[in-house]
């Protein structure tokens, strides 16, 4: 069974940087880390090595304007 918790929200660049720093601090630590998603806190147990995927997309469209995005995915097998 898989539980999925997700959210979409708009943040300032500073808020987004703070959120990424909070995630980085969690990965820097040993053992478990807590990730806040909306009003829920999820406890994760990343091992010493994680697999990561980074995707950067640049789109140019006459009708919709230019768009850029970055997707960062980290995954691992749980040891718990």
N, C-alpha and C positions, 0 to 999 in steps of 0.2 A: 504494500500500500504506500502511496506517495502523498504527502501533504505539500501543498504549494501555497505560499503566501507571497503576494506581489502587490505592488502599488505603482501608480504613475502620478507624479506631481511635478510642479514647476518650482525650481529653486534658483536663487541667485548663484552666480559663479562662486562666491565666497561660501555659501551654504553647501554647495556641491563639493567644494574642496574640503570643507570640514567633515562631510560625510565620508569621503574617500580616506581622509586621515584617520577617522575612527575605525574604518575597516582595516587599514594598514596596521594600526596599533593592535588590533585583534589578531592579525596574522603574525605580528612580531612576537606576541606572547607565547607562552607554552600552554598546551592543553586546549581547553574550550574557549570559545569566544561568543559573545552575545551580539546579535544583529537586530536592530530595531527596524520594523516595517510597519508603518502606520502606528496603531496602538498596541502592536504585538511585539514581543521580544522572543527571538528564536535563538536557541543555543546550538552552536555548531562545534564540531570536534575535528578540525583540519589536522592532517598529519604533517610531517616535516616537508613533504613534497606535494605540490598540487599541480594539476594540469591546467593550463590557461589557454584561452583563445582570445585574440584581440582582432576586431574587425573595424575598419574605418571605411566609411562610405561617403563619397562626394557625388551629389547629383545636381545636374544643371537642367532646368526646365524653363522654357519661355513662359508657360502659363502659371506655374506654381512658384517660380523663383528658385534660387539656389538653396540647397539643403546639405547639411553635413551631419554625420552621426558617428558615434563610437560605441561599440559594444564590447564589454569585457565579461568573460565567463571564466569562472574558476570552479573546478570540480575534482572530486576525490572519492575514494571508497571509505566509508565511515569505519572507524575502528571501534566504535561503541556498540 
